Amino acid sequence: MKIISLLPADTYTVVNKSIVTEDDKKNIISLYEPIIGPIAVSLYFTLLRDINLLDIMSSDHTHHHLMTIMKSSLEVIKLARESLEGVGLLKSYLKEGEPNSYVYELYSPLSPKEFFSSPIFNITLYNNIGKTEYDLIVSEYELPKIDLKDYDDISKELNATYKSSSNFEPIEAREKNSLNIKLDSNIDFDLLLSSMPKGLIKENALTKKTKELIEQLAFIYDLDTLKMIELLRVVITDKGTFDKEELRKNARKYYQYNNNGKLPTLVYRTQPEYLKTPEGDTSALAKIIYMFENTSPYDFLRLKNKGAKPTAHDLKIIECLMIDLELPPAVVNVLIDYALKKNNNKLNQAYIETIASQWKRCNIKTAQEAMELAKKENNKIVKKIENKTNKKVSSKEPVWFNSDIKKEEISDEELTELEDLLKDFR
């Protein structure tokens, strides 16, 4: 990469790519500053100050202007700029000349919900400030929960309130615009494509979905372009495309071979702190939830296998749930436990993916949400079968389906099953 020297005389123009609200400013200080530091935050607000409130673009300034305002050297300012770029608050463009000219595009921070839902931001914040400060910040953003089960939604729809007009001309306007964060997977797709055997792949073999998968696998399994080329060459199909399932399998095998059989850290992750249930409850149900939240899917499946390592088939299912559907670890554990109970201790991929897709659409994030939805959907199925056959259905269900488990006293049979579920976790 060409090294560009930043000089005081170099000019810059700031372009506002979004609407930055007062709440956004608070979020930058509360959520981003512990990660990028106070100087990077100061640079963001200084660039924002260069734009008047109603303007989209600033006038030209020199970097000496930034040095004067921030009382900092150019090297410090450059590092601060790169920090803003890394977290998606700034995008920089350069036109070389005498002097060089820069364009800095400012973007809104992620909303608190988006921030805490991002494994990268969430974990980095937690690691930087520790549990005490992290819990304090999370509590500031928690919304009060209101039970609306006895209320009716009487909100009017738009077309019931306003009449449309065919003469209306839409305009382009600024809006909340967060910059998508791109993981640097170090994959050179031009090199990758040119290295494929001539005439064996179609021109459109590298679809958007395929590229996304390649980037995800490169990030998770720490693969560079040359290694990815090797993996792709052996998964070319007769139709001139790439077999995605074989690519997944080969990437996983390669990683395990080079890491003494270990899996990447993704399957070892446990539920992020902000999605865990507050401590204090000592009921049997709370103990099960605690286990779901503090065990990685890999270890949970190993416990269910009586200590045996998960099979390649089972690992593929976990990989799909955590990478493709982005289900949190505790939710994956609940799904594994439920699926094993309903399918005679077998992990049926089609069955699991059907449930997982519904949970993803329902935005299930916590163990308790997953347990409640699993119970609700199961009851609907059982009731439907009973209404159709006029017979009582007897089905195997997880011990946490029992509503009495919230209490301290449960039946001897359920107590035995609960102890069996928890014994390896202790």
C-alpha positions in Angstrom: 0.0 0.0 0.0 1.3 3.4 -1.0 2.3 5.6 2.1 0.8 9.1 1.9 2.4 11.7 4.1 -0.2 14.0 5.8 1.0 17.7 5.8 -0.4 20.7 7.6 -1.1 22.4 4.3 -3.2 19.5 3.0 -6.8 20.6 2.7 -10.0 18.8 3.6 -13.7 19.1 3.1 -16.3 17.5 5.4 -19.5 16.0 4.0 -22.4 15.2 6.3 -23.8 11.8 5.1 -26.5 11.6 7.8 -28.4 13.4 10.5 -26.4 13.4 13.8 -28.8 13.9 16.7 -28.1 14.8 20.3 -28.8 11.2 21.2 -26.2 10.2 18.6 -23.6 12.4 20.3 -24.4 10.9 23.7 -24.1 7.4 22.2 -20.7 8.2 20.7 -19.4 9.3 24.1 -21.0 6.4 26.0 -20.5 3.5 23.6 -17.7 4.5 21.2 -15.3 6.5 23.3 -14.2 3.5 25.5 -13.2 1.8 22.2 -11.7 4.5 20.1 -10.6 7.0 22.8 -11.3 10.6 23.6 -9.0 12.1 20.8 -10.9 10.2 18.1 -14.2 11.4 19.6 -12.8 15.0 19.7 -11.9 14.7 16.0 -15.4 13.5 15.1 -17.0 16.5 16.9 -14.5 18.9 15.5 -15.3 17.8 11.9 -19.0 18.0 12.8 -18.4 21.6 14.0 -16.9 22.5 10.6 -20.4 21.9 9.2 -23.1 24.3 10.1 -26.3 22.6 11.4 -28.2 23.1 8.2 -25.3 22.5 5.8 -24.4 19.3 4.1 -20.8 20.2 3.2 -18.2 22.4 4.9 -15.9 24.9 3.3 -12.2 23.9 2.7 -9.9 23.8 5.7 -6.3 22.9 6.1 -5.1 20.2 8.5 -3.2 23.0 10.3 -6.7 24.1 11.3 -7.3 20.8 13.0 -3.9 21.0 14.7 -4.8 24.4 16.1 -8.3 23.4 17.3 -7.3 20.1 18.8 -3.9 21.0 20.1 -2.5 17.8 18.6 0.1 16.7 16.2 -0.7 15.5 12.7 0.3 11.9 13.6 -2.1 11.9 16.5 -4.9 13.3 14.3 -4.2 10.7 11.6 -4.4 7.8 14.1 -7.7 9.3 15.5 -9.0 9.5 11.9 -8.2 5.9 11.3 -9.9 4.9 14.5 -13.1 6.6 13.3 -12.8 4.9 10.0 -12.4 1.5 11.7 -15.7 1.8 13.6 -17.7 3.2 10.7 -18.0 6.8 11.8 -15.9 8.3 9.0 -15.0 7.5 5.4 -11.9 9.2 3.9 -11.1 10.0 0.2 -7.8 11.4 -1.1 -6.9 13.4 -4.3 -3.2 13.8 -4.6 -1.9 17.2 -5.7 0.0 20.2 -4.4 -1.3 20.2 -1.7 -3.2 16.9 -1.3 -7.0 17.2 -0.9 -9.1 15.1 1.4 -12.9 14.5 1.6 -14.1 13.3 5.0 -17.6 11.8 5.1 -19.3 11.7 8.5 -21.8 9.0 9.4 -24.2 8.4 12.3 -23.2 6.0 15.0 -25.1 2.7 15.3 -28.2 2.8 17.4 -27.8 1.3 20.9 -29.7 -1.8 19.8 -27.5 -2.3 16.7 -24.4 -1.6 18.8 -25.2 -4.2 21.5 -26.3 -6.7 18.8 -22.9 -6.5 17.1 -20.6 -9.2 18.6 -17.5 -7.1 17.6 -18.6 -3.8 19.2 -20.3 -5.5 22.2 -17.4 -7.7 23.2 -14.8 -5.0 22.6 -16.7 -2.6 24.8 -17.0 -5.2 27.5 -13.3 -6.1 27.4 -12.3 -2.4 27.4 -14.3 -1.3 30.4 -15.0 -4.4 32.5 -18.2 -5.9 33.8 -19.1 -3.2 36.3 -18.9 -0.2 33.9 -20.4 -2.3 31.1 -23.5 -3.3 33.2 -23.9 0.4 34.2 -23.9 1.5 30.5 -26.4 -1.3 29.5 -28.7 -0.3 32.3 -28.9 3.2 30.9 -30.2 1.9 27.6 -32.6 -0.7 28.9 -36.3 0.0 28.1 -38.9 -0.6 30.7 -41.0 -3.7 30.0 -44.8 -3.1 29.9 -47.2 -6.0 29.9 -49.7 -5.3 27.1 -51.5 -8.7 27.1 -54.7 -7.1 28.4 -54.6 -4.2 26.0 -55.9 -3.9 22.4 -53.9 -2.2 19.6 -56.1 0.6 18.4 -53.5 2.5 16.3 -54.7 3.8 13.0 -53.1 2.8 9.8 -51.6 5.5 7.5 -54.2 5.1 4.7 -57.0 5.4 7.3 -55.6 8.8 8.5 -54.2 10.5 5.5 -55.3 10.7 1.8 -52.7 10.3 -0.9 -52.1 12.8 -3.7 -50.9 11.8 -7.1 -49.3 15.3 -7.5 -46.7 14.6 -4.7 -43.1 14.7 -5.9 -40.7 12.9 -3.5 -37.4 14.6 -2.8 -34.0 13.2 -1.8 -33.1 14.2 1.8 -30.5 13.3 4.3 -31.5 10.6 6.8 -30.0 8.5 9.5 -27.2 6.8 7.6 -24.9 4.4 9.4 -21.8 3.3 7.5 -21.8 -0.5 7.1 -18.7 -2.1 8.8 -16.7 -4.3 6.5 -14.5 -7.0 7.9 -11.1 -6.9 6.3 -10.9 -10.5 5.1 -7.9 -9.9 3.0 -9.5 -11.7 0.0 -8.5 -10.4 -3.4 -11.4 -11.4 -5.6 -9.6 -10.3 -8.8 -6.7 -12.6 -8.0 -9.0 -15.3 -6.9 -11.0 -15.3 -10.1 -8.0 -15.1 -12.4 -6.4 -18.1 -10.6 -9.4 -20.4 -11.3 -8.9 -23.0 -14.1 -9.9 -21.5 -17.4 -13.2 -22.6 -18.9 -14.3 -24.6 -15.8 -16.3 -21.9 -14.0 -19.0 -19.6 -15.2 -18.4 -15.8 -15.4 -21.1 -15.3 -12.7 -19.9 -18.1 -10.4 -18.8 -15.5 -7.8 -22.3 -14.2 -6.9 -22.9 -11.8 -4.1 -23.9 -14.6 -1.8 -20.8 -16.6 -2.7 -18.5 -13.7 -2.0 -20.2 -13.0 1.3 -19.7 -16.7 2.3 -16.0 -16.6 1.2 -15.5 -13.4 3.3 -17.2 -14.9 6.3 -15.2 -18.2 6.1 -12.0 -16.2 5.6 -12.7 -14.2 8.8 -13.8 -17.1 10.9 -11.1 -19.5 9.8 -8.3 -17.0 9.3 -7.8 -17.7 5.6 -5.9 -15.6 3.1 -6.5 -15.4 -0.7 -4.1 -18.1 -1.7 -5.5 -20.6 0.8 -9.0 -19.7 -0.3 -8.0 -20.3 -4.0 -6.8 -23.8 -3.0 -10.1 -24.6 -1.2 -12.2 -23.2 -4.1 -10.4 -25.2 -6.8 -11.5 -28.5 -5.3 -15.2 -27.5 -4.9 -15.9 -26.5 -8.5 -19.0 -28.3 -9.7 -19.9 -29.7 -13.2 -22.1 -26.7 -13.7 -19.2 -24.3 -13.3 -20.2 -23.0 -9.9 -18.8 -23.5 -6.4 -20.2 -26.1 -4.0 -20.8 -24.0 -0.9 -21.4 -26.9 1.5 -18.1 -28.5 0.4 -16.3 -25.2 0.8 -17.6 -24.9 4.4 -16.5 -28.4 5.1 -13.0 -28.0 3.6 -12.5 -24.7 5.4 -13.4 -26.2 8.7 -11.2 -29.3 8.1 -8.3 -27.0 7.1 -8.6 -25.0 10.3 -8.9 -28.0 12.5 -5.8 -29.6 10.9 -3.7 -26.6 11.6 -5.1 -26.0 15.1 -4.8 -29.5 16.7 -8.4 -30.4 15.9 -9.8 -27.3 17.6 -12.6 -25.3 16.2 -12.6 -21.5 15.7 -13.6 -19.4 18.6 -17.1 -18.7 17.2 -18.5 -22.1 18.4 -16.8 -21.6 21.8 -18.6 -18.3 22.5 -21.1 -18.0 25.2 -24.1 -15.6 25.5 -23.0 -11.9 25.5 -23.5 -10.3 28.9 -26.1 -7.8 27.8 -28.4 -10.7 26.6 -28.0 -12.7 29.9 -30.8 -12.9 32.6 -30.1 -10.8 35.7 -28.9 -13.0 38.6 -30.8 -13.5 41.8 -33.4 -16.1 40.9 -32.7 -19.5 42.5 -35.5 -21.5 40.9 -34.8 -24.7 38.9 -35.8 -22.7 35.7 -33.2 -20.0 36.5 -30.5 -22.6 36.9 -31.3 -24.1 33.4 -31.3 -20.6 31.9 -28.0 -19.9 33.6 -26.6 -23.1 32.0 -27.8 -22.1 28.5 -26.2 -18.7 28.9 -22.9 -19.7 30.3 -22.1 -22.8 28.1 -20.9 -22.5 24.5 -22.9 -24.5 21.9 -19.9 -26.8 21.3 -19.5 -27.6 25.0 -23.3 -27.9 25.4 -23.5 -30.4 22.6 -20.5 -32.3 24.0 -22.3 -32.5 27.4 -25.4 -33.9 25.7 -23.1 -36.5 24.0 -21.9 -37.6 27.5 -18.5 -36.0 26.9 -17.9 -37.2 23.3 -16.9 -34.7 20.7 -19.6 -33.5 18.4 -19.7 -35.1 15.0 -18.9 -33.2 11.8 -22.6 -33.3 10.9 -23.5 -31.7 14.2 -20.8 -29.1 13.9 -22.1 -28.2 10.5 -25.5 -27.5 12.0 -24.1 -25.3 14.7 -22.0 -23.4 12.2 -25.2 -22.7 10.1 -27.1 -21.5 13.2 -24.3 -19.2 14.4 -23.0 -17.9 11.0 -25.8 -17.9 8.6 -28.7 -17.2 10.9 -26.6 -15.3 13.5 -28.4 -16.9 16.5 -26.9 -16.0 19.9 -25.2 -18.9 21.7 -27.8 -19.4 24.4 -30.6 -19.5 21.8 -28.6 -22.2 19.9 -28.3 -24.2 23.1 -32.1 -24.0 23.7 -32.7 -25.2 20.2 -30.3 -28.1 20.5 -31.9 -29.2 23.7 -35.4 -28.9 22.3 -34.6 -30.7 19.0 -32.8 -33.6 20.8 -35.8 -34.1 23.0 -38.3 -34.1 20.2 -36.3 -36.3 17.8 -35.1 -39.1 20.0 -31.6 -37.5 20.6 -31.0 -36.9 16.9 -30.1 -33.6 15.4 -32.3 -33.4 12.3 -30.9 -30.6 10.2 -34.1 -29.8 8.2 -36.1 -29.8 11.4 -33.6 -27.5 13.2 -33.3 -25.1 10.3 -37.0 -24.7 10.1 -37.3 -23.7 13.7 -34.2 -21.6 13.6 -35.5 -19.6 10.6 -38.7 -18.8 12.5 -36.7 -17.7 15.6 -34.5 -15.5 13.4 -37.6 -13.8 11.9 -39.0 -13.4 15.4 -35.7 -11.8 16.5 -35.2 -14.2 19.3 -32.1 -13.1 21.2 -32.3 -14.6 24.7 -32.6 -18.1 26.2 -35.9 -17.2 27.9 -37.4 -15.9 24.7 -36.4 -19.1 22.8 -37.8 -21.3 25.6 -41.1 -19.5 25.6 -41.5 -19.6 21.8 -40.6 -23.2 21.7 -43.2 -24.1 24.3 -45.8 -21.9 22.6 -45.3 -23.4 19.1 -45.1 -27.0 20.5 -48.4 -26.5 22.3 -50.0 -25.2 19.1 -48.9 -28.3 17.2 -50.0 -30.7 19.9 -53.4 -29.0 20.2 -53.9 -29.2 16.4 -53.1 -32.9 16.4 -55.5 -33.5 19.3 -58.3 -31.6 17.6 -57.8 -33.6 14.4 -57.6 -37.1 16.0 -59.7 -36.5 19.1 -56.9 -38.3 21.1 -54.6 -37.1 23.8 -51.1 -36.6 22.4 -48.2 -37.8 24.6 -45.0 -36.2 23.4 -41.5 -36.0 24.9 -40.7 -32.4 26.0 -37.8 -30.7 27.7 -38.0 -30.5 31.5 -38.2 -26.7 31.2 -41.6 -27.0 29.5 -43.2 -27.6 32.9 -44.6 -24.4 34.3 -44.0 -25.7 37.9 -40.3 -25.6 37.3 -40.4 -21.9 38.2 -41.1 -23.1 41.8 -38.7 -24.9 44.1 -40.8 -28.1 44.2 -41.1 -30.4 41.1 -41.8 -34.1 40.7 -39.1 -36.7 41.4 -38.9 -37.7 37.7 -38.5 -34.0 36.6 -35.9 -33.5 39.4 -33.9 -36.5 38.1 -34.0 -35.1 34.6 -33.0 -31.7 35.8 -30.1 -33.0 37.7 -29.0 -35.0 34.7 -29.2 -31.9 32.6 -27.1 -29.9 35.0 -24.7 -32.4 36.5 -22.0 -32.0 33.8 -22.3 -28.3 33.9 -21.4 -27.9 37.6 
